[in-house]
């Protein structure tokens, strides 16, 4: 059972956003959500600049036309980044589209989108993340967002026995006379560790999400994870992709 857990969809968002920045890892002087902002929600950005006075900003659309303008609000020293920053609030702009850029003098943001349901694909991205973290099976190019994410099966098989050496405190462990096949499951992270507790919590979360959606009549949730909606090998087996 290797599927998406809604409680961890923030992981998929982090991966999606970091992928967008691969082409240019240098920090832009004007920073905001690089995927975009919701048209009906708050729209704010941060400018790194030593000025102690508000600065004029402009918002340009994908064609380069100015569609909004204003002045920054001086926030001051930011302890986390070690920078002197300003806040840019362009929530008053209600347009939508792609390729928007904020500018303050010569400083520019990366291009970003303004629209509705920008995170609508997050459920599918999270499902894809859990597929990509499966152990002991090949990750196929037809199920991933980019060809370079495909890979051969790792740790296949994955057989272990009890530790029989000295640990970091000098304690010598006796080991045991058997081994276990612990193949499959999920890798916990990029270090390829696997943990029973984390796997168990994920399985419970998946089952609970499906059961709650059914009991509460959340038909949209059930439809979002219906069989065939996910890019996973089991997407045509007659069972919800959540399970």
N, C-alpha and C positions, 0 to 999 in steps of 0.2 A: 504494500500500500504506500505509494509514493506520490503525493499530490501537494497542492497549494494549501497553506494555512493562512486564513485572512488576518490573523493576529500579527503575521510577519510580512504583510505587504509592503511595509516601509522599506524592507530590504530590497525588494524589486525596484522601488522608486529610486533608491540610492544608486543601484546598478544602472538603471536607465539613464539617469542624469549624468553619471560619471562617464558613460559611453558617449554622450553628446559632446563632452569636453575633450575627447581624446585628440582631436586634431590640433588643439592649442591649449596646452596645460598652463600657460602663463596667466596670472590673475589679471582680469580686466579691472581698470580703476573704478568702473561703475558695476556693481554686482547685484544680481537679483536671481530669482529662480530661472535657470537657463533654459528650462523647457517652455515656460510661459506662465501667464497669470490668467485667472478666470475673469471674464468680461464683467460679471456682476459682483465680483468680490473686491477686497482691498488690493491695491497695487502699489508696492513700495520697493525702493531700491536703496542701496547704500553706496555713497561716494567716498573714496579715500582721498582727502585733500587737507592740507594744513591751514587753509583759510579759516579765520575766526568769524567771518561775516558770511551771510547767506549768499549763494551763487545762483545765477540764472541757469535753468535747465530747459531743454527742448526734447520733445518726443517726435520722432519721424516715423512714417509708415514705410512699407517695403519699397515704395517708389521714391523715397527721400523727401517727401513733403512734410512740413511741420504740421502736426495735428493737435499738439498741446504744448503748453509751456508753463513755467512757474519759477519759484525760487526754492532752494534747498533749505532744510532746517538743520542748523548746526547741532550735532549731538555731542561732539567733543572727543575726548580720549576714550578709546575702547580697550579695556584691559585685556580682553581675550586675544585680539589681533595685534595690539601694540600700535594701532594707527589712530590718527585723528580723522573722524568720519562725519559725514553729513547724511541726512535722510532725504530721499526724494519720494514724495507722495503724489502719484498721478492717478489716484482713485477716481477723480472726477471724469476721466476719459472713459467713454462707454463704447468706443468702437471695437472692432475685432478684425483679426487677420494675422498674417505671418510677416516676419521680417522687420518688426519694429526695433528701433534702437533709441536709447536715451543718450543725450550728449550734454556735457558741461564743458564749455570751451573746447579744447582739443580732445578731451577724454570721452570715450564712447563705451557703451555696453556691448556685449555680444548680441546678435539678433535674437529675438524671442517672439513668441506668439501670444496673442490675446484672443481668448475665445471661450466657449462653453464646453464643459466636460473634457478638459485637456487630459485628465487622468482616467478617462474611460477605459483605456487599454491596460490599466494597472493590474486588474485581476488576471488577465492573460499573461502579463509579464511575470507576475508572481508564480503562476503555475509553471511557466517556463523555467524560472529560477530553480524550483524544486526538481524539475526534470534534470536540469544541468548538474545538480548536486548529487544525483544518484550514483551509488557505488556499484562496481562489479558488472556494469553493463556498458556497451558502447553508446556514446551520445551522438545521435545521427544528425547530419546537416539539415535534413528536411524538417526537423523539429526545433531548430534553434534560430535566433535572429540573424546571426552572421556565420559564415562558413568556418571562421577560425575558432568558434566555440565548440565545434564538433571534436570528438576525441575517441580513441580506443577505450575499451573497458579497462578500468584500473582495479587492482586488487581482486583479480578473478583467477582462482578463488582466494578468499581471505581467511586463512586458518591460523589460529593462535593457541598458545598454551600458557600456563601460569609462569609468572616472572620467577626466575631462579638464580638471580645474581644479587649483588649488593646494591642497595639504593643509595641516594645522595647522603644519607645519614650513617651509612656503614652497616645498616641492617641487612643481613643476608637472608634471602627468602628461599624456602625449600623447593618451590616449584610443585608440579603435580605430574601424574603419569597419564594425562589425557590432553586432547586438544579439541577445540570447537571450530566449526565452520561458521564464521560470522559474516559471510559474503552478503552483498546487497545492503539495503538501507540507504541512508543519506550520509554524505560527508557533512560534518558540522561546519567546516570552513575550508579555506584554501590549504590548510595543513593536513587535510585528509584524515582527521580524527573522527571517530564515531562514538557517540555516547548514548547509552540506553535511556537515560532520563530525558534528554532533549528529543530523542526520537519518539518516546512515549507521549510526551506533551504534545508534539505535533500531530500524532495519530489521534489523540483525544480531541484536539482542537478541530481537526477535520470532521470527525464524526459528530461532534457537538454542533458545529456550524450547519451541517446538513440536517441534523435532527431539529434544531431550533427553527431553521427556515421552513421545514415541513410543518412543525407544530404551530408556528405563528402565521402560516399561510403566506410566507414571503415568496411569492411565485417568481418575482423578478430575479431573486437570488438563485433559486433553483434553475431557472432558465439560463442564467449566466454560466452555470457550471453543468449544463446538461451534456449528455454523451455527445461527443463530436465537437464541442466548442473549444477544447484545449488542443495545443500542439504537443501531444504526448502519444506514445505508441498505443495506448489503450483507448484511443478516442473513437472507437467504433465497436465497443463490446457490450452495448446495451445498459451500461451502468454510468451513473453520474460521474463526470470527470473529477468532482470533488472527492469521490471515494476511491 
